[in-house]
Amino acid sequence: MSLSGLAVVFLVTTLLTQQRLRTTKVALLSLAIVFITTLTQLSNPLFLLQVTAPITLAIVLIYLFRRIHLLNTVCLISLQAVGLLAAQAVRIPFAPYISSSTDRYVRFDNIHNSLAFFKSIGITAFSRVASSIEYALLGCLIVFAFVRMIDIICQKSVNHVENAKEQTSAKLFVLFVAGPSPFLLLSSMVITGTTTTRYLLPIFIYPLLALFAIKLPHANSVQRFLRIGWLGLLCCVLACGVIAVKPARTLLETNFTDENCLTTALNHRQVNGVASYWTARPLDVYRSQMSPRVLQVIPGLAVYPWLNNLGSYEHKTYNFVLVDHASGPANVSSDNVRPLGSPTAIHPCQNFDVYYYDATTPGYRMLNAIIGQTLTAAEAPKRN
């Protein structure tokens, strides 16, 4: 989502840099904004709060500063609105296959957990001298960008700003996006009850955008900024691909060993089973056609509709549970399978033990009852 947000910022900035763009170029840039917004919003509705909201705010502000016409303002906002509406429209027919509906991303009941989570993150971040200096500098940059934006706004008119002619619409747009975005991002994460750190990545990028915007003296520098920005975005994508090669190879090699062990433990029977997320996902994604199907459950063996196609659970019976060797709040432990009673067999593997329950055992019936009931509960909001 971070890269998608940056791409939209650069696309809007490109549209603002030149007054006379060819119709074809305008159409392509507009389609790109709609396309990226649609796909990202479809994948993660938090895109609305964390990306679209600050971009829309920045567009409105530069209009109030009379740097763009009303028609251009409406068009730029409409492009994002079309993308958001298209994403929601696509979600309707595919609702049974999407883990969480848009309204489930807002969790007011989890705000206290989110605040406690970020408090612990802050304590950890400032627990060492090096990280304390790093985050202090980052905080200073964020505050500096926000104060600079407020300073410009308080002038009430761009004509009263020093070097007013140098305050291009593109420069103001980038600054107005970078200024409030960190605060909007943190606020949206708390409001939605988020307890994951991956959404914090843009906070490290917005101050850099602000510094670029403040240092852009004229339109040619904006063009240079865009070239550097697109190049940086491309480098980020390539770097992510390069960095992921080694972990992916390790994952595939580990998964090959686990898959062979699982297949051998089940005597090559075509049965289904469940496991914790990090155990089930690689086994299911990279499995061969003849391998057993392993689907995700939470430690209580209940279906959890996160990053899952609930249709995968339907019309299946389950004969085994993979009990993790590693301990953790998300791992399935031997305590979680104890209510199922004695398994037919237990087969040890490198990273887990295979608890197999024959169709005649009480454990088999209880396991399938738990999965069936929790699957029905997870699908109920989608049917409504």
N, C-alpha and C positions, 0 to 999 in steps of 0.2 A: 504493500500500500504506500510506503514511503516513496518508492521510485515512481509509482503512478502519480502521486501528488506532485512530485518535482516535474514530471513530464507535462502535466497540465499547466503548472506555473510557467514553464518555458514556452509552451504553445501559446498561452494568452499573452505573454510578454512579446513573443514574435509578432502577434497580430497588432500589438500596440506600437511597435517600433517604426512602422512605416505607414504613412497615410495613404499611399497609393500602391496597394498590393493587387496583383492580378487576380481576376475572379477565380481562376482555377486554384491558385495557391490558397486563397481565402477559404474556398470550399474544402480543400484537402486538410487544412489546419483545423477547420471547424469540425469536420468528420472525425478527425483524430481525437479532439477533445470529447466529443460525444461517445466515441468508441471506448476510450480509456475509462471515462466516467462510468459508462454502462457496465463494463466488465468488472471493474473494481468494486462498484456498489453492489453488483450481483454477488460477488464473492464475500464482501464484508461491508455491511451497512454503516459501520463506523466511519466510512469514507465521507459520509454526509457531514458529520460533525467535525472531523479532524482535517479535512481538505476542502470540501466545497464551501463550508461556512466561512473560513478566513479568506478564501479567494473571492467569494461574493462580497464580503465586507470591504475588501480592498478595491474592488471595481466600483462599488457605491461611493467610496471615499474619493477616488480620483475623479469621479463624475462631479461630486460636490465641489471639488477644486477646479472644476471647469477645464479639465485637461482632455476629456473625451465628450462626445455628443451623447445626447439621451438615447438615440437610436443604437449607437454602438454599445452603450451600457446595457440596454435591453437585450441586444443580440448576444453579448458575452454571457450574461446571466442565463438567458434562455438555452444556450448550448448545454450548460451544466444541468439545467432543469430537465431538458429532454433526455439526457443521459440517465438521470436519477429515475425519471418516470419509466423509461424503457427497462431499466433494471428491475423495478418493482413489477412491471407488466410481465416480464419473463419469469419472475418468481412465482406468479400465480399458478400457471399450469404445472410448474415443476416443484410445487410446495411439498408433495410427499417425498421428494428426493433431496430436499435441502434440510440440513440438520436443524437450523434455528431460523425461525421467522424473524422479520425485522423488529417486531415489538419485543422480542425476547432479549434483544441486545441492551435494552434499557432496564436496569435492575436496581431500583431505588432501595430495595431491601438489602442489597449487598454493599451499599455505600460505606458502611462502617468497616467492613472487611477490606474494601479498597483503600480507605484511609490508613488502616493499620498496616496494610501491605506496603504502601508508599512510605510510611514512616520507617518501617524496617529497612526498606531499600536505602532511604536517606542515611540511616544510622550506619549501614554497611558501607555506603559510598564515602562517608567521612571518618571511617574507622582507621584509615591509614593516611600518612602525610601526603604521599604522592597523589592518591586519588582525591584527597581533600583539595589540593591545589588545582587539580584538573577540573573538578566540578565547581570550584569557586570562580575560576576563570570563565567557565561556561556560563555560570550564573550572571557574571558581570556583563558578558556579551549580550545575553538575553535582555537584561535590564537596560543596557545601553541602547539596543535596537528599539525597545518599547518607548524609552524616554525620548529618543530622537523622533519617533513617530508622533508622540503626543506633542512634542515641541512644534512640529510642523502643523499639526491640527489646530493647536492653540493660536496660531497666527490668523486663523479663520479664512484667510485668502492667500493663495499661492503667490500673489503679487507682492505680499509683504515679507515673503521669505527671502533671505539673503541669496543672491545669485538665482533669482526666480526663473530666469530663462533657461537655466541649466536643470531645473526640476522637470524632467521629461515625464510623460505619463507612464512610460515603462519603468523608470527609476522609482517613481512614487508607488507604483503597483507592487514591485518587488519588496520595497520597504514596508508597505502596509500589509503585505502577506506575512513577512518575517516577524514584524513587531508583535502582533497579538497571538500568532499561531501557537507558540509554546504554552501560553496560558489557556487557550481554547483546547489544546490537546490534553493537558492535564485535567482540566475541568470535565471534558467529555469522558475521560477514562474513569474519573470518580463517579460521575453521574450514571454511567453504564455499569458500575460495579466491577470494573476490569481489575484482574489481579495477575496480569502478565506484563513482562517488561519489553516484549518485542515491539509494542506500539510506541515506545519512547524514542526509537531511533531518529525520527525527524527533529527532535529537540537538538540534536547535535548538528543538524544541517541548517536550520533557520538562522542562527546567528551569522553563519558564513554568508548566507544570502543577503542579510542586512548589511554586512560589511561591504560586500560588492556593490550594493545599491547606493550606499553613502559615498563610495569612492568613484561612482560613475559620473564624470563631468559633462558628457554630451552624448548624443545619439550614437556616434561611432563607437564609443566605449560600451554602450548597451549591446551593440552588435557583437563586439568582442566578448562581452559577458555571456551572451547566448551561445557563441561558439564554444567557449570554455565550458559552459554548463552542459551542453549536449555531449561534449567530449567526456566530461567527468561522469555523466550519467551512463554513457556507454562503457567507460572504464569500470564503473561499479558493477554493471551487469556481467562484464567479462571476468572481473575479479571474483565475483560470487561463484561463477562457473568453475574457475580454476581452483578456488579454495575448496569447493565441494567435491572435487575429483577424489581426493584421498579418503575422506569420510565415506563417500559413496562406495568406493572399492572395498573398504573395510566392512561396510554394512553388507554388501553383496556376499563377501567371503564368509562373514559370520552367519548370515542368513542361510547360505548353502549348507553349512555344517548343521545348523539347527533344523533345517528342513529335512535333511537326510535322516537325522536322529528321530524327528517326529514321524516321518513316513515309516521308518523301521519299527518304531515303538508301536505303531498302529497296524503293523503287518500289512501295509499297503491297502488298508481298507478305505473306501471312499466315504468317510464320515466327517461331521462338522464338529467344531469345538470353539471355545472362547478363551480369551486371555486379556491381560491388561493392554493398554494402548500401545506402549512401546514394544511389547512383545508381539502383539497381533498384527500391527500395521505392516512391518516388513515381510512377515511370513505370508500375509494375504496379498500384498501388492506384487511381490516378486515370486510368488509361488508358480510352480509348473502346473500344467493342465491336470496332471494326475495326482497332485498333492492335495491333502485335506484342506478344507476351508476353515480359517481361524478368524473369528470376528471379535471386535472389542467389547469389553464390559468393564464396569468399575469394580472395585474390590468386593462389593456385595453381590457380584455376579449379575447385576442389573444392566440392561441396555442403556447406554448413555448417548443421546443424539448429538454428538459433537464430532464434526469432520467425518460424518458417516452417512451413507445411503441406507435409510431404514429398510428399504426394499430388500436389501441383502439378507436380512434376518428372516424374512417371510418364507413360509413353506419349507422349513428346514427343521430337522431334529438335531440335538447336540449330545455327543457322547463323551466329550473329554474337556477338561479344564487344564490350562497350563499354569502351574504355580511357580512364580518367579523365585529364583535364588536370591536376587537383590531385594532389600527391604526398602519401603518407601510408602508414602500415602497413596500413591497411584498404582502400586503393585498388588497383584493377587497373591495372597499368602495362604499357608496351610490352614490358618484360622478361618479364612473365608470359605473354604470347602468343607470344613468339619461338619456343618449342619447337613451336608449331603450324605453323611454316613461313610461307610467303608467302600472305597472304589474297588472295581474288579481287578485292577492292576495299577501299579505305579512304575513308570519308566523314567529313569534319570537322563537328562540331556545336559549340554554344556551350560546353558543359562536358565533352564527351568526343568521342572519335573512334570511328566504327563500323567495326570490322574484320569484313568479311563473308566467309564461307567457303562456296563452292558445294559441293553434295553430292558432286561428283566429286573434291574436293581432299583431300589427306592431313590437312590441318588440321581439316576437318569430321569426319573419322573419329576423329581423336585427341581432339578436343573432346568428342564424344559418348561416347567410351570413358571419359574422365576423369569426366564427370558420371555415367555409368552405374555405374562402379565405386564412386565415393564415395557415391552414393545407396544402393547395396546395403549398403555398410558402415554408413551412418547408420541404415538401417532394421533392421539385424541385431539390435540390442539390443531393439527393440520386438517383433520376431517371437519372441524368446526369452522 
